[in-house]
Amino acid sequence: RGRLGPRLLRTFSSPDSYGLVLLLILVTYALSASLSGQSWAASLVLAVQMATLWVTLRASRARRPARIIANIALIASGLAAIANLFLNDQHLTGATPALVSWISCLLYLIAPTSIVRHLVRRRIIDSETVLGAIAAYLMAGMFFAFLYHSVGLAQPHFFGPGVNTKFPNDLFFSFTTLTTTGYGDLVPARNPGQTFAVMEMLIGQLFLVTAVGKVVSAWQPGQGRGGLRDDPTADE
């Protein structure tokens, strides 16, 4: 019992742990939902996303091609964020949100894919496996949120007339769709939003039942973090 505190601290602070990934995802969600109306919010959220992806690729032992693609996307998004902060060109600043949104889609596609690949290759099911499965599930919701936002920027009235294209709306709709809660107050007016919503519902339920459910049911508390550093199947 005396070791519980330090163990939890290490889990949620180590760059090799999915606990830190999960914490950064929650921070990204909170910032995205609360700072949407601020001009500098996109740059701050992007900085947290960079940290999230870096920790995710490290913890999941991502392959080199995935790291290269992610690095290119991070550099492009960083340049876009700098342009958004310091340049006043109307055409440039108008195109920046769409560019950042599509880059975020790419990053949140690479990250959960890398996590799932790593978890499948791990030999044990411990607390790290559980945290990784939850992180991948939440990242799927973030991916679809950015996907809806990207489509909404290019397609006016994504949720129908009178509903503004704001990222908190996309976040809310994405996670209620992922969990099939479906309040019905926000609904894509036409395709491709409707098709993406169906895809998210299927992916969310299948992943929750087959992956997260199986991992949680097989997890035996107290196994610790064994296998994370000594995983012989990990690729550098």
C-alpha positions in Angstrom: 0.0 0.0 0.0 2.9 2.3 0.8 4.0 2.1 -2.8 0.7 3.0 -4.4 1.3 6.7 -4.4 4.7 6.7 -6.1 3.4 4.0 -8.5 0.5 6.2 -9.6 2.8 9.2 -9.9 5.1 7.3 -12.1 2.3 5.9 -14.2 0.9 9.4 -15.0 4.2 11.2 -15.4 6.5 8.7 -17.2 6.9 9.3 -21.0 7.0 5.5 -21.4 3.5 5.1 -19.8 0.1 5.2 -21.3 -1.1 7.0 -18.2 0.6 10.2 -19.3 -1.0 9.7 -22.8 -4.4 9.4 -21.2 -3.8 12.5 -19.1 -2.7 14.6 -22.1 -5.8 13.5 -24.0 -8.0 14.7 -21.2 -6.1 18.0 -21.1 -6.5 18.4 -24.9 -10.2 17.8 -24.6 -10.6 20.3 -21.8 -8.7 23.0 -23.6 -10.4 22.4 -26.9 -13.9 22.6 -25.3 -13.2 25.7 -23.2 -10.9 27.9 -25.3 -12.5 27.5 -28.7 -13.4 31.2 -29.0 -9.9 32.5 -28.3 -7.6 33.5 -31.1 -4.6 31.8 -29.6 -6.5 28.7 -28.6 -5.6 26.7 -31.7 -1.8 27.2 -31.1 -2.1 26.1 -27.4 -4.2 23.1 -28.3 -1.7 22.2 -31.0 1.2 22.4 -28.6 -0.6 19.9 -26.3 -1.4 17.7 -29.3 2.3 17.7 -30.2 3.2 16.5 -26.6 0.5 13.9 -26.7 1.6 12.5 -30.0 5.3 12.4 -28.9 4.5 10.6 -25.7 2.1 8.2 -27.6 4.7 7.3 -30.2 7.3 6.7 -27.5 5.1 4.6 -25.3 3.8 2.5 -28.2 7.2 1.9 -29.7 6.0 3.3 -33.0 7.7 2.1 -36.2 10.0 4.5 -38.0 7.6 5.3 -41.0 4.9 6.3 -38.5 7.4 8.6 -36.7 8.6 10.2 -39.9 5.0 10.9 -41.1 4.1 12.3 -37.6 7.2 14.5 -37.5 6.4 16.0 -40.9 2.8 16.6 -39.8 4.0 18.2 -36.5 6.4 20.5 -38.4 3.7 21.6 -40.8 1.2 22.2 -38.0 3.8 24.1 -36.0 4.5 26.4 -38.9 0.8 26.9 -39.4 0.4 27.8 -35.7 3.3 30.3 -35.9 1.7 31.9 -39.0 -1.6 32.1 -37.2 0.0 33.9 -34.2 2.3 36.4 -36.0 1.0 36.9 -39.5 -2.0 39.0 -40.3 -2.6 38.0 -43.9 -6.3 37.4 -44.3 -6.0 34.6 -46.8 -3.3 32.9 -44.8 -5.1 33.1 -41.4 -8.3 31.9 -43.0 -6.7 28.8 -44.4 -4.8 28.0 -41.1 -7.7 26.5 -39.2 -8.5 24.1 -42.0 -4.9 23.0 -42.3 -4.4 22.5 -38.6 -7.7 20.5 -38.4 -6.7 18.2 -41.2 -3.2 17.7 -39.7 -4.8 16.9 -36.4 -6.9 14.3 -38.1 -3.8 12.7 -39.4 -2.1 12.8 -36.0 -5.0 11.3 -34.2 -5.2 8.5 -36.8 -1.5 7.6 -36.4 -1.5 7.6 -32.6 -4.3 5.1 -31.8 -3.2 2.9 -34.6 0.3 2.7 -33.1 -1.2 2.0 -29.6 -3.3 -0.8 -30.9 -0.4 -2.4 -32.8 1.8 -2.2 -29.6 -0.9 -3.7 -27.3 -1.6 -6.6 -29.7 2.1 -7.5 -29.6 2.5 -7.2 -25.8 2.6 -10.6 -24.0 0.8 -9.6 -20.8 -2.3 -7.7 -19.8 -1.5 -5.3 -17.0 -2.4 -1.8 -16.0 -0.5 -0.4 -19.0 -2.5 -2.5 -21.4 -5.8 -1.2 -19.8 -4.6 2.4 -20.0 -3.5 2.0 -23.5 -6.8 0.5 -24.7 -8.7 3.4 -23.0 -6.3 6.0 -24.6 -6.8 4.5 -28.1 -10.6 4.6 -27.6 -10.6 8.2 -26.6 -8.2 9.1 -29.4 -10.7 7.6 -31.9 -13.2 10.1 -30.6 -10.8 13.0 -31.0 -10.0 11.8 -34.5 -13.6 11.9 -35.6 -14.1 15.3 -33.8 -11.4 16.8 -35.9 -12.8 15.1 -39.0 -16.2 16.6 -38.5 -14.6 20.0 -37.9 -12.6 19.7 -41.1 -15.6 18.8 -43.1 -17.6 21.6 -41.4 -15.1 24.2 -42.4 -15.4 23.2 -46.0 -19.1 22.4 -46.0 -21.3 25.2 -44.6 -24.1 24.2 -42.1 -22.6 20.8 -41.2 -25.2 20.4 -38.5 -27.9 22.2 -40.4 -28.9 25.9 -40.7 -28.5 28.0 -37.6 -25.8 25.8 -36.0 -22.3 27.3 -35.9 -19.3 25.2 -36.9 -17.5 25.3 -33.5 -15.1 22.7 -32.3 -16.9 22.1 -28.9 -20.0 21.0 -30.9 -17.8 18.6 -32.9 -16.3 17.2 -29.7 -19.7 16.8 -28.1 -21.2 15.1 -31.2 -18.2 12.8 -31.7 -18.1 11.4 -28.2 -21.9 11.0 -28.0 -21.7 9.1 -31.3 -18.7 7.0 -30.3 -20.6 5.8 -27.2 -23.9 5.6 -29.1 -25.5 7.9 -26.6 -27.1 9.9 -29.3 -29.0 12.8 -27.7 -30.2 14.0 -31.1 -29.6 17.7 -30.6 -26.8 17.7 -33.2 -27.1 15.7 -36.4 -25.1 16.0 -39.6 -27.4 17.5 -42.3 -25.9 15.5 -45.2 -23.0 13.4 -46.4 -20.2 12.8 -45.9 -20.9 13.7 -42.2 -23.7 11.1 -42.0 -21.4 8.4 -43.3 -18.6 9.3 -40.9 -21.1 9.2 -38.0 -22.2 5.7 -38.9 -18.5 4.7 -39.2 -17.8 6.1 -35.7 -20.7 4.3 -34.1 -19.6 1.0 -35.5 -15.9 1.5 -34.7 -16.7 2.8 -31.2 -18.9 -0.2 -30.3 -16.8 -2.9 -31.9 -13.6 -1.5 -30.2 -15.3 -1.1 -26.9 -16.7 -4.7 -26.9 -13.8 -6.6 -28.5 -10.8 -4.7 -27.4 -11.4 -2.6 -24.2 -13.9 -5.2 -22.8 -11.6 -8.1 -23.4 -8.6 -6.3 -21.9 -10.5 -5.2 -18.8 -12.0 -8.7 -18.2 -8.5 -10.3 -18.5 -6.7 -7.7 -16.4 -5.5 -8.9 -13.0 -4.8 -5.9 -10.7 -1.4 -5.9 -9.1 0.5 -7.2 -12.2 2.2 -3.8 -12.5 4.0 -2.5 -15.6 6.0 -5.6 -16.5 6.8 -6.0 -20.1 6.7 -2.4 -21.1 10.5 -1.8 -21.2 11.5 -5.4 -21.9 9.1 -6.1 -24.8 11.2 -8.1 -27.2 8.7 -7.6 -30.1 9.0 -3.8 -30.0 10.3 -2.0 -33.0 12.6 0.9 -32.8 
